[in-house]
C-alpha cells in the first residue's frame, strides 16, 4: 500500500494558516486552499503583503471579518509584529490628554510600577506578553453557566408559550383545520428573551498589575460564551479589545490584545478614561441599557469631580453599573478612598473583584440582583 504524498516544507506554513482560519470560524473549502497555494506559486510573493492579498483573493473572507483575518495573518506570519493598517484602524484607541506640565519625564513602566501597588498619573508605555495557561475552575464555570444565568431582556419578536398576552392566531387556525374547524385550544405568544448587552471596562494601570492578565482571560471567556459583549481597557489610553477577544483560541486572542494595548502598568486616570469613552458616540452607545462592569481598584490620581461626573453619566445610561475592586474585602466593605466614596451613590454594586472566582460569581448573579 503506497504512502500518502508528503506536503512540501515550503507549503506547510500556508496550509497551517488556512487551518488557523478554519479554527476561528472562517468557512474555507479545500478548493480554496488549493487556489491559495497556486496563487502563491504563480505570484512568487516578494513580501508578506503579497501573501495577504493572495489570501484575500482566493480564501475570500467576508468583509465584516476582514479585521479578524488581518489579525490572524499578523499573528501567524509576522509573530504579532505591527504592520501598517488600513485607514481608520486606530479609531479603537483614544489617548487621554495629560494636564500636567511638560517638564516631567514619564518613568519607564518597570521603574514606575515594579510592585504594582502604586497609582500614578504619568503615561508609561509598555508591552505585555501572556504565558500559556489552562482555564481555571472559575472560567469553566462561566463558560458552562453563562448562556442561562447572564442578564436577559425582552426582545421585540414573539415566541410560542403556554401563557402570554397575545393570541397565536396562525397556530390556532392551523390546529382547527386538523380538528374539522373546532378550536380546541387557543395558542398564546410572549416576547422572546434575548441576551442583554454587557460592557466590561478593565483597569490596566500599575495599581492593577496583579489582576490585569486574569481579567483579560475572564473577558475572553465571556466574549466567547455570549454575544453582545464589549470590552475596553483604560489606563492612560482607552482601547477597545472586542475584535481581538473574538478569536476563539485564548493564546491568540490574548496575544492580539497585548499588541493593541500600549499603556500596560502605566498611569491611573479613571475619570479621563470614562469621559473619553462617553465622548465617542459609538462607544457610549455600547453602555445604553447594558450591564456595565468596571474592574478597577478606584485609586484615582486625577480630578475627582471629573470621575464623579463620568460615573454619574454612565450610571444613567446603564441597566446596572457594578464596580468590582480588589479593595472590597468582606461583606461589610465600606469605601475608604476618596474616589470610591465620591462615586458610591452612583454605583449599584461595589463588591470584591480581587479574584476571578469573585468576579464570575458576581457576573452570574446580575439577573437575580436586578430582580431583587
C-alpha atoms as one frame of an Amber mdcrd trajectory, in Angstrom:
protein
   0.000   0.000   0.000   1.563   3.288  -1.127   2.111   6.045   1.411   0.308
   9.381   1.088   2.455  12.093  -0.539   4.147  14.387   1.944   3.365  18.091
   1.843   6.374  20.192   0.716   8.001  22.001   3.585   7.594  25.378   1.867
   3.812  24.908   1.666   3.250  23.890   5.288   3.124  27.472   6.586   0.391
  28.382   4.112  -1.689  25.256   4.804  -1.406  25.790   8.560  -2.596  29.379
   8.061  -5.746  28.037   6.375  -6.210  25.642   9.295  -5.889  28.593  11.688
  -8.619  30.454   9.811 -10.917  27.427   9.950 -10.303  27.067  13.695 -11.501
  30.646  14.157 -14.756  30.253  12.262 -13.818  31.001   8.639 -15.553  28.764
   6.091 -12.863  27.676   3.603 -13.340  24.869   1.094 -10.484  22.542   0.044
 -10.627  24.045  -3.451  -9.887  27.470  -1.977  -6.828  26.097  -0.181  -5.540
  24.697  -3.477  -6.216  28.021  -5.210  -4.348  29.831  -2.432  -1.256  27.645
  -2.902  -1.442  28.073  -6.683  -1.672  31.851  -6.296   1.411  31.869  -4.069
   3.316  29.768  -6.631   2.159  31.933  -9.522   2.871  35.301  -7.930   6.209
  34.425  -6.338   5.481  36.849  -3.468   8.136  39.375  -2.561   6.724  40.217
   0.865   4.023  39.470   3.441   1.547  41.856   1.861   1.588  39.844  -1.380
   0.680  36.711   0.589  -2.089  38.585   2.407  -3.546  39.840  -0.875  -3.414
  36.344  -2.376  -5.335  35.046   0.626  -7.952  37.770   0.277  -8.453  36.885
  -3.398  -8.665  33.097  -3.009  -9.859  32.448   0.556 -12.459  35.245   0.326
 -13.018  36.215   3.972 -16.318  38.112   4.432 -15.984  41.914   4.628 -17.239
  42.068   8.223 -14.436  39.689   9.315 -11.607  41.367   7.406 -10.110  42.745
  10.616 -10.024  39.255  12.159  -8.363  37.906   9.004  -5.661  40.602   9.151
  -5.081  39.947  12.857  -4.657  36.197  12.308  -2.337  36.860   9.386  -0.093
  39.062  11.538  -0.052  36.501  14.347   0.735  33.568  12.038   3.233  35.054
   9.578   4.653  38.042  11.463   4.542  36.806  15.037   2.232  39.615  16.103
   4.526  42.362  14.778   2.850  45.592  13.832   2.204  46.251  10.163   0.727
  49.372   8.567  -3.039  49.127   8.993  -5.887  50.354   6.906  -7.225  53.874
   7.254  -9.343  54.267  10.388  -7.934  51.175  12.112  -6.609  53.230  15.060
 -10.068  54.584  15.878 -10.324  51.883  18.568  -7.677  53.656  20.696  -8.266
  57.039  22.384  -5.282  58.713  24.002  -6.167  60.748  27.083  -4.957  64.312
  27.331  -2.475  64.924  30.134  -2.992  68.176  32.062   0.410  68.041  33.753
   3.441  70.181  32.986   5.678  69.227  30.117   8.911  69.364  32.114   8.336
  65.983  33.757   9.884  62.897  32.185   7.496  59.908  32.290   9.119  56.953
  34.066   9.526  53.611  32.408   6.804  51.070  33.156   9.114  48.694  35.015
  10.528  51.514  37.148   7.229  53.241  37.891   5.204  50.164  38.796   7.633
  47.472  39.811   5.435  46.396  42.712   2.091  47.104  41.046   0.812  48.798
  44.227   1.060  52.496  43.302  -1.424  54.690  41.469   0.397  57.174  39.247
  -0.789  59.688  36.661   2.063  59.716  34.151   1.836  57.672  30.956   4.255
  54.740  30.746   4.021  52.747  27.545   4.931  49.090  27.827   4.333  45.736
  26.190   2.836  42.708  27.918   3.207  39.062  26.945   0.822  36.469  28.325
   2.127  32.987  29.036   0.141  29.819  28.295  -2.334  28.854  30.971  -5.249
  26.450  31.101  -8.757  27.551  32.088  -9.387  27.822  35.812 -12.416  26.457
  37.633 -13.965  29.943  37.646 -13.612  30.326  33.873 -15.016  26.852  33.293
 -17.993  27.781  35.453 -18.519  30.989  33.454 -18.458  29.066  30.167 -20.905
  26.490  31.480 -23.439  28.781  33.160 -23.262  31.994  31.107 -25.908  31.059
  28.475 -28.606  30.532  31.134 -27.643  32.871  34.005 -26.495  36.109  32.376
 -28.955  39.049  32.264 -31.609  38.949  29.551 -34.133  41.398  28.147 -37.434
  41.049  26.350 -36.975  41.143  22.595 -39.391  42.504  20.011 -40.041  39.149
  18.359 -42.579  36.752  19.788 -42.466  33.053  20.526 -44.935  30.284  21.412
 -45.840  29.935  25.069 -48.384  28.245  27.305 -49.339  31.620  28.699 -48.857
  35.011  27.149 -50.543  38.353  26.468 -51.053  37.693  22.728 -53.093  35.069
  20.872 -51.289  32.891  18.323 -53.935  33.026  15.584 -51.864  31.204  12.978
 -51.257  28.175  15.173 -54.851  28.200  16.414 -56.308  28.210  12.879 -53.848
  25.564  11.714 -54.869  23.234  14.537 -58.560  23.940  13.954 -58.223  22.702
  10.363 -56.897  19.401  11.706 -59.894  19.215  14.089 -62.616  19.882  11.444
 -62.952  23.535  12.364 -63.115  23.049  16.110 -60.934  25.324  18.238 -59.692
  23.023  20.959 -57.108  25.370  22.462 -56.158  28.995  21.918 -52.432  29.348
  21.269 -50.543  32.097  23.090 -47.464  34.215  22.342 -44.949  36.066  24.506
 -41.846  38.183  23.975 -38.730  36.195  23.097 -35.974  36.822  25.677 -32.625
  37.945  24.317 -29.193  38.326  25.940 -28.688  41.792  27.387 -25.693  43.825
  26.288 -22.683  43.673  28.587 -19.825  46.144  28.860 -16.515  45.383  30.597
 -14.202  48.278  31.462 -10.867  46.870  32.669  -8.251  48.923  34.506  -4.723
  48.022  33.269  -2.842  50.668  35.241   0.102  49.940  37.514  -2.004  49.533
  40.654  -3.970  46.729  38.942  -0.880  44.964  37.614  -1.527  41.766  39.591
  -5.047  41.377  38.143  -4.643  42.542  34.522  -3.836  39.156  32.967  -6.580
  37.272  34.836  -9.129  39.953  33.953  -8.258  39.688  30.257  -8.624  35.895
  30.382 -12.028  36.317  32.017 -13.066  38.865  29.375 -12.109  36.452  26.577
 -14.162  33.679  28.186 -17.185  35.970  28.478 -16.911  37.152  24.861 -16.811
  33.537  23.683 -19.701  32.456  25.934 -22.307  35.027  24.948 -22.933  37.634
  22.216 -23.322  41.405  22.708 -20.237  41.816  24.921 -17.924  44.820  24.554
 -14.523  45.026  26.280 -12.385  48.142  26.837  -9.179  48.703  28.780  -8.128
  52.015  30.285  -5.116  53.456  31.999  -3.732  56.484  30.209  -5.454  55.373
  26.996  -8.823  53.889  26.165  -8.585  50.773  23.970 -11.364  48.608  22.531
 -10.415  44.912  22.618 -13.662  43.309  21.435 -12.383  42.325  17.989  -9.205
  40.765  19.342 -11.046  38.782  22.012 -13.423  37.284  19.453 -10.612  34.993
  18.315 -11.502  31.538  19.586  -8.089  30.379  20.793  -7.220  32.059  24.066
  -3.472  32.378  23.410  -4.039  34.058  20.042  -6.711  36.385  21.426  -4.525
  37.486  24.337  -1.550  37.989  22.026  -3.691  40.225  19.831  -4.954  42.121
  22.890  -1.415  42.588  24.225  -0.429  44.007  20.852  -3.279  46.558  20.879
  -2.857  47.829  24.455   0.219  50.016  24.922  -0.414  51.502  28.372   0.071
  48.370  30.483   1.076  49.135  34.094   1.069  52.870  33.455  -0.800  55.777
  34.982  -4.227  55.778  36.627  -6.669  58.300  35.137 -10.077  56.701  35.503
 -12.159  59.850  35.206 -10.468  60.947  31.978 -10.875  57.449  30.527 -14.597
  57.278  31.289 -15.134  60.800  29.958 -13.350  59.812  26.735 -15.495  56.680
  26.495 -18.714  58.709  26.807 -17.481  61.386  24.404 -17.286  58.924  21.468
 -20.906  58.315  20.358 -20.142  54.821  19.059 -18.532  53.823  22.355 -21.123
  55.495  24.566 -23.887  53.622  22.764 -22.459  50.321  23.997 -23.409  51.306
  27.562 -27.036  52.163  26.848 -29.238  49.543  28.509 -26.209  47.334  29.219
 -24.929  45.561  32.304 -21.737  47.576  32.889 -18.942  46.004  34.951 -15.886
  48.099  35.874 -12.855  46.136  37.084 -10.746  48.721  38.893  -9.391  49.462
  42.353 -10.534  53.081  42.080  -7.148  54.552  43.030  -7.636  57.751  41.024
  -4.893  60.377  40.720  -6.931  62.764  38.571  -9.778  65.175  39.266 -12.433
  63.587  41.491 -15.151  65.860  40.088 -14.331  64.579  36.613 -14.607  60.975
  37.817 -17.850  61.602  39.695 -19.460  63.261  36.677 -18.408  60.435  34.327
 -19.692  57.685  36.638 -22.998  59.525  37.084 -23.484  59.722  33.299 -22.510
  56.089  32.864 -24.972  55.043  35.589 -27.852  56.834  33.860 -27.168  55.012
  30.591 -26.565  51.557  32.036 -29.130  48.961  33.042 -26.929  48.191  36.066
 -23.494  49.510  36.996 -21.151  47.310  39.049 -17.739  48.391  40.341 -15.523
  45.439  41.269 -12.434  46.394  43.248  -9.801  44.241  44.985 -10.157  46.583
  47.965 -13.688  45.348  48.730 -12.800  42.511  51.085 -15.657  41.098  53.144
 -19.417  41.573  53.003 -19.335  44.693  55.191 -17.000  46.647  52.925 -17.069
  50.427  53.386 -15.182  52.586  50.809 -12.141  54.316  52.282 -10.509  56.015
  49.287 -11.740  59.427  48.149 -12.571  58.187  44.637 -14.706  55.252  45.779
 -16.501  57.437  48.331 -17.257  60.008  45.615 -18.850  57.504  43.217 -20.535
  55.176  45.712 -24.035  56.657  45.330 -23.966  56.259  41.543 -22.949  52.586
  41.603 -25.440  49.735  42.046 -22.838  47.257  43.314 -19.402  47.838  44.826
 -18.089  44.370  45.606 -14.968  42.230  45.633 -13.027  41.978  42.381  -9.795
  40.566  43.757 -10.135  37.112  42.175 -11.595  35.515  39.069 -13.952  33.435
  41.201 -15.397  36.565  42.834 -15.836  38.336  39.502 -17.507  35.318  37.890
 -19.840  34.866  40.867 -20.958  38.494  40.632 -21.440  38.455  36.861 -23.586
  35.318  37.079 -25.727  36.894  39.835 -26.577  40.109  37.984 -30.010  38.899
  36.906 -31.036  37.979  40.456 -29.651  41.237  41.868 -31.731  43.289  39.435
 -34.876  41.297  40.177 -34.387  41.809  43.894
